[in-house]
Amino acid sequence: MSYTLGLALSVAHCALAYQERGGAPQPLFLPDLSAPDGCIPTALYVAPDGTLHAGQAALPFAGDRRFFERIPALLWAQPEPAPRLLDGTAWDVRKVGAAFTSAIFTALPFPLTQLERVMVSAPPFESAHIATRYVRWLHEALTALGIPETRLYLMSELDAAALSGGVWSAEAPVFFVQADSPDSFLATFAYLSASKSLSTRLDHVLCEGVPFASLMTQRVTAQSLQDALADCLAYAAEQALYPSDLIYLALTDSADLSVPVPAEQAWAARGALAAGVRALAEGLLRTPPYLQNSYGLRYQAADGAYAYIELAPSGTPFPSALRTVRLAAAYDDQPMLEFVIGMFDPEAKGQITLNAADSRLSYTLEPSELGAIALNEFAPPLRITLPQPVRAAEPCLEATFRLDAQRQLRLTATDMRTGALLADDTVITTLY
């Protein structure tokens, strides 16, 4: 028996859903950890005797210096919070995050060995550096529990929200309004019309005088919603995307605020979606049959800086044949070539555009300018030894890449000078 687990990791709460192979997604309630509404507070209490209380069980200790809350926010806070010394042990954000994750996974009603996939939501990151820290922490925390890296998949919260609402189409533009704090929200474009070529990212918008929690209530009027989104829509208009072009308005509450759909729409959106953290958990289990992000191979440019060759754009189906590239050494007599795969940072404003001619969601990227998250840099990455001395910038290896049905990126590599096969359908890493 095998399961897929969806973990929607929001700021103040998280939620779980699971799916037995061939079955339907179901919410998961964990005794002691889950609140009555099914959500798990992202809180941890370290007792003087070393006992750990997580989730709902930690809340009675709120205010104590041994109490940690809003744990995901701690993981990407800048600057990183200072460790707390408890009973001679330094509790830094990684240790707190790992302990909270361990409490959740050890409370699951089935053995971890039966987990076929673990789908975890990824919030909109402010930078590739923060995203890298988040991904590395997830890998470390789950590897410590005996869950291989190949079973971990990340999905954008926005993707999960759309999937939970039954929306997944490159022809269905969605305007997402996402709670960032009680006083601000994040607005993001996603699933752009194939006839458009736009940035996928909007800046954070602060609603001065209109807190998000007050905005998204039953008392909201069409006019107040229109006023609150005016700045976002003005930016959209600059990009030639108007309210009449948008099909869905999605309201997500990643800060765990109540976001009932307004009775009236202030614009010409044809439908509205509302997704809380529990809906996101279920949406994580509805993975589309193609990549949600774009990936590339890292190389060292002439100026010594790292850049990326795009291998698999967003929207690539799996399994799928990718591309063949000829690789050269960065310097004379380089002993080996290293294959580090990067996920292009979707938060890099203005660096991602939609390919209008493609029916799937596919992007054109500028690898020399684009931030990227290295997926397998610390794995360690695949390395291929070069059997003969090489000269810098002289092509020496022909590399053919493909994506298998399990999203594994595979490599077949041939020495261009001797014809020797140096890698035969070798797995490099798993793409999310």
VMD Tcl script that draws the C-alpha trace (Angstrom):
set ca {
  {0.00 0.00 0.00}
  {1.37 3.45 -0.89}
  {0.25 7.00 -0.23}
  {0.76 10.52 -1.49}
  {0.81 13.15 1.24}
  {-0.05 16.80 0.68}
  {1.38 19.26 3.23}
  {0.14 22.83 2.85}
  {2.64 24.69 4.98}
  {1.24 28.15 5.60}
  {2.52 30.81 7.99}
  {0.37 30.29 11.09}
  {-1.20 26.92 10.25}
  {-0.60 23.91 8.07}
  {-2.94 21.22 6.80}
  {-2.58 17.65 5.60}
  {-4.34 15.58 2.99}
  {-3.50 12.09 1.79}
  {-4.38 9.87 -1.10}
  {-4.06 6.12 -1.32}
  {-2.93 5.00 -4.75}
  {-6.05 4.84 -6.89}
  {-8.18 6.55 -4.24}
  {-9.57 10.02 -3.69}
  {-7.85 12.80 -1.71}
  {-8.90 12.93 1.94}
  {-8.16 15.43 4.73}
  {-5.96 14.12 7.53}
  {-6.60 14.87 11.21}
  {-3.78 14.19 13.69}
  {-4.83 13.82 17.34}
  {-3.13 16.33 19.69}
  {-1.64 18.24 16.75}
  {-4.74 19.24 14.78}
  {-7.15 21.95 15.92}
  {-10.90 21.21 15.80}
  {-11.08 22.79 12.33}
  {-8.49 20.29 11.05}
  {-5.62 22.76 10.72}
  {-2.36 22.34 12.64}
  {-0.94 25.51 14.24}
  {2.70 25.96 13.24}
  {3.83 26.05 16.86}
  {6.30 24.12 19.00}
  {6.97 24.03 22.75}
  {10.18 22.57 24.16}
  {9.46 21.37 27.71}
  {12.18 21.49 30.41}
  {12.33 17.69 30.38}
  {12.97 17.70 26.62}
  {9.44 16.69 25.62}
  {8.22 18.40 22.46}
  {4.64 19.60 22.08}
  {3.65 20.54 18.54}
  {0.62 22.05 16.88}
  {-2.51 22.43 19.00}
  {-0.76 20.82 21.98}
  {1.78 23.67 22.06}
  {-0.74 26.52 22.27}
  {-1.30 26.40 26.07}
  {2.35 27.47 26.45}
  {2.08 30.58 24.25}
  {4.16 33.45 25.61}
  {6.79 31.21 27.19}
  {10.33 31.65 25.83}
  {10.30 27.91 25.11}
  {7.36 28.47 22.75}
  {7.92 28.99 19.00}
  {5.16 30.03 16.62}
  {4.70 30.91 12.93}
  {7.58 28.54 12.26}
  {7.61 28.76 8.43}
  {8.04 32.54 8.65}
  {11.09 32.01 10.87}
  {12.69 29.83 8.20}
  {12.87 32.60 5.61}
  {13.07 35.65 7.88}
  {15.79 38.16 7.10}
  {17.91 38.49 9.14}
  {17.65 35.00 10.57}
  {16.42 35.05 14.19}
  {19.08 34.39 16.82}
  {19.07 30.89 18.36}
  {17.48 30.42 21.79}
  {19.58 28.60 24.37}
  {17.33 26.07 26.14}
  {18.88 23.68 28.67}
  {22.30 24.09 27.09}
  {21.03 23.45 23.53}
  {20.88 26.16 20.87}
  {17.50 26.06 19.12}
  {17.98 27.83 15.79}
  {15.29 28.09 13.12}
  {16.44 24.94 11.33}
  {16.32 22.86 14.50}
  {12.87 24.23 15.37}
  {11.60 23.58 11.84}
  {13.02 20.06 11.80}
  {11.45 19.25 15.19}
  {8.05 20.53 14.06}
  {8.25 18.54 10.81}
  {9.31 15.41 12.69}
  {6.32 15.75 15.04}
  {3.94 15.84 12.08}
  {5.43 12.93 10.17}
  {5.87 10.63 13.16}
  {2.17 11.15 13.96}
  {0.98 9.93 10.55}
  {-1.33 6.89 10.67}
  {0.83 4.92 8.24}
  {4.56 4.06 8.08}
  {6.82 6.58 6.36}
  {8.09 3.76 4.16}
  {4.66 3.73 2.49}
  {4.96 7.37 1.40}
  {5.34 7.33 -2.36}
  {5.34 11.12 -2.72}
  {5.32 14.11 -0.38}
  {3.83 17.24 -1.95}
  {4.72 20.43 -0.06}
  {3.44 23.90 -0.85}
  {5.93 26.66 -1.62}
  {4.98 30.27 -0.89}
  {5.94 33.16 -3.20}
  {9.56 33.82 -2.21}
  {11.11 37.27 -2.28}
  {14.39 35.96 -3.70}
  {16.08 32.84 -5.01}
  {18.33 32.90 -1.92}
  {15.36 32.56 0.43}
  {13.84 29.85 -1.77}
  {17.12 27.93 -1.70}
  {17.15 28.03 2.11}
  {13.58 26.75 2.21}
  {14.26 23.90 -0.23}
  {17.46 22.91 1.56}
  {15.65 22.87 4.92}
  {12.88 20.65 3.53}
  {15.40 18.22 2.07}
  {17.37 18.06 5.32}
  {14.28 17.65 7.51}
  {12.74 14.87 5.42}
  {16.04 13.08 4.77}
  {16.57 12.94 8.55}
  {13.25 11.07 8.75}
  {14.38 8.55 6.13}
  {12.30 10.04 3.29}
  {14.46 10.13 0.13}
  {14.88 13.41 -1.73}
  {13.34 11.81 -4.83}
  {9.97 11.54 -3.07}
  {9.74 15.26 -2.27}
  {7.89 17.57 -4.65}
  {7.26 21.28 -4.32}
  {4.20 23.03 -5.70}
  {3.41 26.73 -5.68}
  {0.59 27.72 -3.33}
  {-1.01 29.43 -6.29}
  {-0.91 26.25 -8.36}
  {-2.44 24.31 -5.47}
  {-5.18 26.91 -5.08}
  {-6.07 26.71 -8.75}
  {-6.07 22.91 -8.73}
  {-8.25 22.79 -5.63}
  {-10.74 25.01 -7.46}
  {-10.67 22.90 -10.61}
  {-8.71 25.47 -12.64}
  {-5.74 24.36 -14.70}
  {-5.42 25.82 -18.15}
  {-3.01 28.06 -20.00}
  {-6.12 29.65 -21.49}
  {-7.59 30.63 -18.11}
  {-5.89 33.76 -16.76}
  {-6.17 33.95 -12.98}
  {-5.54 36.98 -10.80}
  {-4.47 35.81 -7.34}
  {-4.94 37.87 -4.21}
  {-3.05 36.25 -1.36}
  {-2.91 37.23 2.30}
  {0.60 38.21 3.33}
  {-0.24 39.71 6.73}
  {-3.35 41.24 8.27}
  {-2.36 44.56 6.73}
  {-1.10 43.61 3.30}
  {-1.59 41.19 0.45}
  {0.31 39.83 -2.50}
  {-1.19 40.00 -5.97}
  {0.15 37.68 -8.64}
  {-0.73 36.76 -12.21}
  {-0.82 33.09 -13.11}
  {-2.08 30.92 -15.97}
  {-1.79 33.74 -18.45}
  {-3.68 33.73 -21.71}
  {-1.55 32.33 -24.51}
  {-2.16 35.52 -26.46}
  {-0.32 37.55 -23.82}
  {3.36 37.97 -22.99}
  {3.64 39.23 -19.41}
  {5.67 39.09 -16.27}
  {4.25 36.52 -13.86}
  {5.02 38.63 -10.81}
  {3.38 41.71 -9.33}
  {4.93 43.64 -6.47}
  {3.65 43.47 -2.94}
  {0.80 45.89 -2.49}
  {0.05 47.45 0.87}
  {-3.61 48.30 1.36}
  {-3.29 51.30 3.63}
  {-6.47 51.68 5.60}
  {-7.99 48.53 4.10}
  {-6.60 45.51 6.01}
  {-6.97 42.23 4.16}
  {-8.98 40.63 6.96}
  {-11.54 43.42 6.74}
  {-11.50 43.54 2.96}
  {-12.38 39.89 2.42}
  {-15.51 39.60 4.55}
  {-19.18 39.34 3.82}
  {-19.40 43.12 4.32}
  {-17.18 43.82 1.32}
  {-18.84 45.78 -1.46}
  {-18.05 45.75 -5.13}
  {-16.66 49.27 -4.83}
  {-14.33 48.48 -1.90}
  {-12.92 45.47 -3.72}
  {-12.40 47.54 -6.84}
  {-10.65 50.29 -4.86}
  {-8.38 47.84 -3.03}
  {-7.23 46.20 -6.28}
  {-6.83 49.46 -8.19}
  {-3.03 49.55 -7.94}
  {-2.73 45.94 -9.06}
  {-5.08 46.42 -11.98}
  {-3.24 49.56 -13.01}
  {-0.05 47.54 -13.26}
  {-1.88 44.88 -15.23}
  {-3.18 47.51 -17.65}
  {0.39 48.68 -18.27}
  {1.06 45.11 -19.39}
  {-1.99 45.11 -21.69}
  {-4.01 42.83 -19.43}
  {-7.39 44.24 -18.44}
  {-10.12 43.04 -16.05}
  {-12.19 41.80 -18.97}
  {-9.30 39.47 -19.93}
  {-9.23 37.73 -16.56}
  {-11.32 34.62 -16.08}
  {-10.86 33.87 -12.38}
  {-10.25 35.83 -9.22}
  {-8.64 33.55 -6.64}
  {-8.54 34.49 -2.97}
  {-6.09 32.48 -0.86}
  {-5.51 32.80 2.86}
  {-1.94 31.71 3.39}
  {-1.88 33.86 6.52}
  {-4.92 31.90 7.69}
  {-7.42 34.72 7.43}
  {-11.04 34.21 6.53}
  {-11.62 34.97 2.86}
  {-15.21 34.25 1.85}
  {-15.90 35.16 -1.76}
  {-17.61 38.55 -2.13}
  {-21.20 38.33 -3.30}
  {-20.54 40.90 -6.01}
  {-17.62 41.19 -8.39}
  {-16.09 44.59 -9.02}
  {-14.83 43.59 -12.41}
  {-15.54 41.26 -15.29}
  {-14.01 38.08 -13.87}
  {-16.25 35.18 -14.84}
  {-15.73 33.21 -11.65}
  {-14.19 33.36 -8.21}
  {-12.23 30.82 -6.19}
  {-11.56 30.77 -2.47}
  {-8.91 28.46 -1.05}
  {-7.86 28.07 2.56}
  {-4.95 26.03 3.83}
  {-7.07 22.85 3.90}
  {-8.11 23.35 0.28}
  {-4.46 23.90 -0.64}
  {-3.55 20.55 0.94}
  {-6.08 18.79 -1.26}
  {-4.96 20.76 -4.32}
  {-1.41 19.49 -3.79}
  {-2.65 15.98 -4.55}
  {-4.01 16.99 -7.95}
  {-0.69 17.30 -9.69}
  {-0.97 18.20 -13.39}
  {0.84 15.85 -15.80}
  {3.50 18.41 -16.70}
  {6.14 20.56 -15.03}
  {5.01 23.67 -13.22}
  {8.48 25.27 -13.19}
  {11.34 25.73 -15.66}
  {14.71 24.04 -15.23}
  {18.20 24.43 -16.63}
  {21.76 23.11 -16.46}
  {24.26 25.30 -14.66}
  {27.51 26.21 -16.39}
  {30.34 28.67 -15.86}
  {30.28 31.58 -18.29}
  {33.35 33.27 -19.76}
  {33.32 35.91 -17.02}
  {33.40 33.21 -14.34}
  {29.79 33.73 -13.24}
  {27.24 30.92 -13.23}
  {24.54 30.87 -15.89}
  {21.98 28.30 -17.02}
  {21.07 26.48 -20.22}
  {17.32 25.86 -20.25}
  {16.50 22.15 -20.48}
  {12.82 21.85 -19.55}
  {10.46 24.84 -19.72}
  {7.35 25.09 -17.60}
  {4.59 23.05 -19.20}
  {6.87 20.19 -20.33}
  {4.89 16.92 -20.12}
  {6.40 13.83 -18.55}
  {7.69 11.55 -19.82}
  {9.31 13.68 -22.50}
  {12.49 13.85 -24.59}
  {14.24 17.14 -23.86}
  {17.30 18.46 -25.68}
  {20.83 17.53 -26.65}
  {23.64 19.97 -25.87}
  {27.38 19.94 -26.42}
  {29.36 20.79 -23.33}
  {32.86 22.19 -22.96}
  {35.31 22.45 -20.09}
  {35.66 25.77 -18.27}
  {39.47 25.47 -18.11}
  {42.31 23.38 -19.57}
  {42.69 19.84 -18.26}
  {39.45 19.99 -16.28}
  {39.10 16.47 -14.81}
  {35.30 16.20 -14.75}
  {32.02 17.89 -15.61}
  {29.43 18.56 -12.92}
  {25.67 18.49 -13.57}
  {23.89 20.94 -11.26}
  {20.25 21.55 -12.17}
  {18.56 24.84 -11.34}
  {14.87 25.68 -10.98}
  {14.44 29.15 -12.44}
  {13.18 31.64 -9.89}
  {9.55 32.43 -10.81}
  {9.66 35.56 -8.66}
  {12.15 37.35 -10.94}
  {9.94 40.14 -12.25}
  {10.22 40.85 -15.94}
  {12.44 37.88 -16.72}
  {9.77 35.34 -17.62}
  {7.38 35.63 -20.56}
  {4.78 33.26 -21.90}
  {5.30 31.64 -25.28}
  {2.23 32.70 -27.23}
  {2.48 29.90 -29.78}
  {2.45 27.08 -27.24}
  {-0.85 25.60 -26.08}
  {0.73 24.53 -22.81}
  {2.09 26.92 -20.21}
  {5.61 27.46 -21.52}
  {8.12 30.19 -20.78}
  {10.98 31.93 -22.52}
  {13.78 32.75 -20.10}
  {17.00 34.73 -20.11}
  {19.33 32.34 -18.25}
  {22.17 34.87 -18.01}
  {19.88 37.24 -16.06}
  {17.57 34.81 -14.29}
  {17.91 33.80 -10.67}
  {17.76 30.05 -10.09}
  {17.47 27.62 -7.22}
  {20.09 24.84 -7.41}
  {18.25 21.57 -6.75}
  {21.03 19.01 -6.42}
  {24.06 21.11 -5.53}
  {24.34 19.48 -2.12}
  {23.23 15.95 -3.11}
  {26.13 15.70 -4.30}
  {25.48 16.39 -8.00}
  {26.25 13.94 -10.77}
  {29.87 14.20 -11.94}
  {31.32 12.64 -15.09}
  {35.07 12.06 -15.33}
  {36.66 13.09 -18.62}
  {38.96 10.24 -19.76}
  {41.33 12.46 -21.77}
  {42.81 15.94 -21.24}
  {40.60 18.72 -22.57}
  {41.08 22.31 -23.67}
  {38.93 25.12 -22.34}
  {35.87 26.05 -24.43}
  {36.37 23.07 -26.75}
  {33.22 20.88 -26.90}
  {34.05 17.47 -25.47}
  {30.77 15.93 -24.30}
  {27.43 15.42 -26.03}
  {24.66 15.30 -23.42}
  {21.10 14.16 -24.15}
  {18.46 14.80 -21.51}
  {15.05 13.24 -21.00}
  {12.30 13.37 -18.38}
  {10.83 10.03 -17.28}
  {7.33 9.26 -15.98}
  {8.47 9.80 -12.37}
  {9.79 13.32 -13.20}
  {13.37 12.13 -12.98}
  {15.79 14.04 -15.19}
  {18.01 11.49 -16.97}
  {21.27 11.92 -18.88}
  {22.98 9.99 -21.65}
  {26.48 11.38 -22.28}
  {28.97 10.53 -25.03}
  {32.64 11.53 -25.34}
  {32.76 13.49 -28.61}
  {36.40 12.56 -29.24}
  {36.25 8.79 -28.72}
  {32.55 7.99 -28.97}
  {32.70 6.32 -25.55}
  {29.47 6.20 -23.55}
  {30.12 7.97 -20.24}
  {26.57 7.99 -18.86}
  {23.71 5.71 -19.89}
  {20.27 7.09 -18.96}
  {21.63 8.13 -15.56}
  {19.33 9.91 -13.08}
  {20.49 13.44 -12.22}
  {17.67 14.66 -9.97}
  {13.89 14.80 -9.65}
  {12.09 17.86 -11.02}
  {9.15 19.31 -9.11}
}
mol new
graphics top color blue
foreach p $ca { graphics top sphere $p radius 0.5 }
foreach p [lrange $ca 0 end-1] q [lrange $ca 1 end] { graphics top cylinder $p $q radius 0.2 }
display resetview
